[in-house]
Amino acid sequence: RHMNEGKKFDAQFYSSSNQEAVQIREKALAQSVQDLRKYIKTCAMGSVGIIDAQTVTEKSRKRIHDQLREFMDEDRIIFLEVMLDDDKVQELIKLKAKTSPEYKDYLEADAEADFRQRIEEYKKVYESTSDDFNYIKIINNERHELNGIRGFLPSKIMNWVLNIRAGRYRHPIYFSRHGQ
């Protein structure tokens, strides 16, 4: 999406039936994978790269997985899936409407309605992550499911993820990169 900075995308941009938007999103994802490849190749061991993508189908996860496998070990590819019930989602919708740059020119009620519609578009095609992939699932901040997590760095990531709470927006998370 950052490749299209300055353009406005409403909820229909996230519809699986909007083929033009699907192509734009796939192009942005391909660029993200290329950027991650460059990052991983230039960084020291122990580096972590994150692709923030709405991979709501097994097909999209497989495509990302296959691209990452070209330059990463299978054990290092982990999908993070966060599932929240409607009560928790409502809080996050309000937060997104108030704070996201995407909605800076929207009335709050319109921003909330648009984001709700975006979620509905994703629900139409959503498939939970299968056991074909390594994953960490967070379910309502109460339950976690793990699959295929092994090795030092993936275990550290798992430990960190299990100790955060999705939706705890009053407690910021800071990422820092150690420099020498």
Secondary structure, DSSP 8 states (H G I E B T S, - for coil): -GGGTT----GGGG-TT-HHHHHHHHHHHHHHHHHHHHHHHHS-TT----------SHHHHHHHHHHHHTTS-GGG--EEEEE--HHHHHHHHHHHHHH-GGGTTS-HHHHHHHHHHHHHHHHHH-----TTS-EEEEETTTEEEEES--SHHHHHHHHHHHTS-TT-TTS---------
